[in-house]
Amino acid sequence: MRAIIAVLFAALCFGTTGTSQALAGLDASPLAVGAARVLVGGALLGGIALFARQGRAGGRSSHEVARTMPTVTSATGRREIAVVCVGALGVLAYQPMFFAGTSSVGVALSTVIALGAAPVFTGVLDSVIHRRRPSLRWCLVTALALFGVALASGVLSGAASIRGGPLGVLAALGAGLSYAVYALASKALLDRGWAPAQVMGALFGSAAVLSLPVLLAAGAAWVFTPHGLGLTLWLGGVTVAVAYLCFAGGLRSLSANTVATLTLAEPLTAALLGIIVLGETLSPLAVLGLCVLGVALVLLSLPSRERRSHRVPQTA
């Protein structure tokens, strides 16, 4: 349950992204904001990972520390470096893919496609990699959650803005695939014994280095304004550093496809903040969709029959 709460808290942090950008009122491109978010958040996570590694190294000789860390020349080290590179590319690719989708087919439809495709891609890739099928419970709950997201977005009722062509849809699908890639890469490193801070520091630290030229090309002057600095620190510190530490902490105990479905709490959070903070209104159908999404998340959070049976003490 603590792992589930950690993932839901991460989704809550993710859900503040749109509201914080609206409150900042900056004239900055979404690509520039996304690059600044990854740059600051990745730098913070990288620093936390280095600090944690030095703390674990305290009291041990350099030979002992080196012996516990994989080397580039070892087969294990090369595999883990490859996983880090793949995960970092997934982190970096998500932002431009998502924003390309929103500019082409509209915010609502792109969000539904990207967020809806993420758990599906995660479940399919997890099944292929580990040669196991997702549980029926996960499939049903995920389908219910996606139906709630579609209702809340207005896509099913025709209220959402739908424009553009297949390239925009492919970009949104690419965003969902990018999420699945870095979620599964994170899970693979956690399963190999990496600490959550180490995993997120490696993935987002690498992505931060790659996002610097993207930010410079997209324009970084807005970052040095008071509102721009506040927005960048919030997005990087809270929606990346804090959120992904909680995300990795939950991912260590949960399957990647379960975590992907739980993070659908992000649009629920964003919608509630839009109503409470920005004074937005929702149609009755959108409210119904949020309720359906909330029910699906509650169902997924409940312990399954197998997990409950494991808690029953065995008696002679």
N, C-alpha and C positions, 0 to 999 in steps of 0.2 A: 504494500500500500504506500510506503514511503517513496518507492520508485515511481509509482503512478502520480503521486502528488508532486514530485519533482518535475516530471514531464509536463503536467498541467500548469505548474507555475511558469515553466519555460514558455509554454504556449501563451500564457497571459502576458509575459514580457514581449513576445513576438507581436501580440495584438495591439500593443501601444504604438507601433511604428507609424501607422497612418495618422492617428490622432496627433502625435507629437509633431509630425511634419505639417499638419494643418494649423496647429497652434503657432508654429514658428513663422509661417507666412513668408517663406524665402523664395526668391526667384532663382531656383537651382534645378537643373535637370535631374530626373529620377536616377539616371545612370551615375551622375556625380555624387548624389546622396548615398546611393548604394555602395559606391567605391569607398567613400569616406567612412561609412559604417563598418565595412570589412577591414579597412586599414587600421582604424582606431581599436576596434574590437579584437582583431588579430594580434595587434601589438600588445594589448593588455593580456590576452590569453597566453601569448608567447612568453611574456615576462613572468606571469604566474607559474607557468610550467618550469621555467628555469629556476625560479626561486624554490619551488617544491623539490626539484631535483637536487639542488644544493643542500636543502634541509635533510633529504634522505641520505645524502652522501656524508653528512656530519658524523664523525666518530668512526668512519671506515677509511681504510687506506685507499689510495688511488688504484691499486691493483684490484681490490675487491669491487670497487665501483665499476671499473672497466670490465671485469668479469661478468657482472650482472647486466650489462648493456650490450645489445647486439651490435656487431661491427659491420661496416660496409662490405668487408671481404667475405663475411659468412653468408651462407644461403639464407638463413633466417633474417639477417640484417637487410639483405637486398630485397627480400619479399616485403618486409615491413616498410622500407623506404618507398617501394613501388606503391604500396597501399596508401601511404601518406600523400604521394604525388597525385594519385587518382582522386583521393578525397579532397585535396586542395583544389584541383581543377573543377570538381563538382561544386564546391563552395563558390569559387570565382565565377562559374558559368551561370549559376542560378540568377543572379541579379540582372545581367543584360537580357537573358532569355525571358524572364518574367516581364521586364519593362518593355521589351519588344512586343510581347503578346498584348499588354495593356494598350499600347499605342496603336496596335493594328486592329484588334477585335473588341476593344473596350475593357474597362476595368473589371466589371462584373463577370463577364464570360471568361476572361483570362484567369481571374482568381479561381473560379469554379474548376476550370480545366487543370490549372497547375496544382491547386490543393487537392483536387479530387484524384488526379493522376498519381500524386506522390505516394499514397499508401498502396495503390494498385501496383505501380512499378516496384515498390519496395517488396511487396508480397511475392510478385512474380520472380524478381531477381533473387530473393532469398530462397525461394523454392528451387531455382535452377542451381544456385551455388551450393546449397546444402542438401539438395535432393530430398526435399521434404515438402509436403503439401500444406498450405495454410489450413488451420482448423475451420470447421464449418461455422463455429461461433464467431470467429474473427470475420469471415466472409459476410455473414448476415449483418453483423453490427456495423461493419464498414459500409456496406450497401445502404443501410439505414442512415448513417451519418452523411454519406454523399448526397442522398436524397434531401436531407435537411439543408445542406449547403446550397444545393440547386434551388430549393424553394426560397431560401433567405436571399439569394442573389437576385431573384426576379427573372432568371433565365427561363424557367418553365412557364411563367405567366406572360412572357413577352415584354415585361417592363424594363428589362435590362437593355443597355445599348449594345447592339450586335452589328458589327460592320467588319470591313476588311475581308481577307480571304484565307486560303489554307496555310499560307506562310505564318500568319499570326497564330493560328491554332497549333501549328507545329512548334512555334517558339514557346507557347505556353506549356505544351507537352514536354518540351525540352527542359523547362524549369522544373516540372515534376520529376523528370528523370534525373536531373542534377541533384535534387534533394535526395532521391533514393540512393544515388551513388555515394554521397558523403555520409549518409546515415549508415549504410552498410559498411563503408570503410571504417567509420568510427567503431561500429560493433565488432569488426574483425580485429582491430587493435585492442579493444577492451578484452576480447576473448583471449588475446595473447598475453594478458597480464599487465597491459599499460594502465596507468591511473587516468581517471577522467580528465584531470588538468593537463596531463601529458598529451593525451589524444587531441584535445581541442587546441592546445598550444601548437602542436605540430601542424594540424590541418589549417587552422585559421592564421597561424603565423606565416606559413608558406603562402597562403592566399593574400595576406596583407602585403607581402613584398610584390606580388604580381598586380595588386590593385593600385599601387602608387602611380604607375604610368597612365592607368585608366583615369584616375582622378585628375591628374595634370592635364590630360587631353580633353576631358569633359569640362574643366574649369573649376578652380578651387578658391577663387576670390571670396565667395560667400562664406567659407569656413571661418574666416578671420573677422566676421562681424559678430556682435554679441549673441544674437539669436542663432547664427550659424554655429558658433562654438558650443553653445548650450545644446543645440540639436545633435551635433556630432558626438559630444560626450555622452548624451543620453542613449543615442542609438548604439554607439560603440560599447559603452560601459554596461548598459542594462540589457538591451535587446540582443547583444552578442555575447559579451563576457559573462555576465551573470546567467543569462538564459541558457547558453550552451554548456556551462558547467553543470547546471541542473539537468539539462537534456542528456549529457553524457552520464551523469550519475544515475539517472533512471534507465538509460539504455544498457548500463552494465548488468542490470537484473532482469530486464524485459527483452522480448524479441524486437527486432527492428520494425517488423510490420505492425506490431501493437503500438509501438511508440509513434510511428507515422500516423496511425489513426487517431491517437490521443492528441496529437498536435493540431487536429482539426478544431480544437478549442480556440485556436487563433482567430478565425473569423467570428466566432461567437463573442470573444472578448472585444474585437474591433467594433462589432455592431453595438454592443452595450455601451462602449465608450463614446461612440458616435451619438447615441441617444442622450447619455448623461452629460457629457462634456461639451459636445458640439451642437446639441439641440436638434439633432436630426430626427426625422420621423420614419417609421416603418409601416408598410402595408400589413393588413391582417395576415396575408399569406406569408410575408417575410417573418412575422412573429411566430407563425406556426412552424416555419422552417427552423428557426432558432430553437424552438421547443423540441422538435424532433431531433436536432443535433445534440441538444443537451441530454435527452433521454438515451441516445446512442452512446454518448460518452460515459454516462452513469452505468449503463449495462456492461460496457467494456471494462469499467473499473471494478465491478463486482468480482469477487473470487469465483473461479470456475469450480465445477464439482470435483475435478481432480485435485485442485489446490486445497479445497476444503477437506478432502479425505486425507491429505497428507498431514493436516494439523491434528487429526484425531489420534490421541495416544494409543499405542498398541498395548493390549493387556494379555497376560498369559492365560 
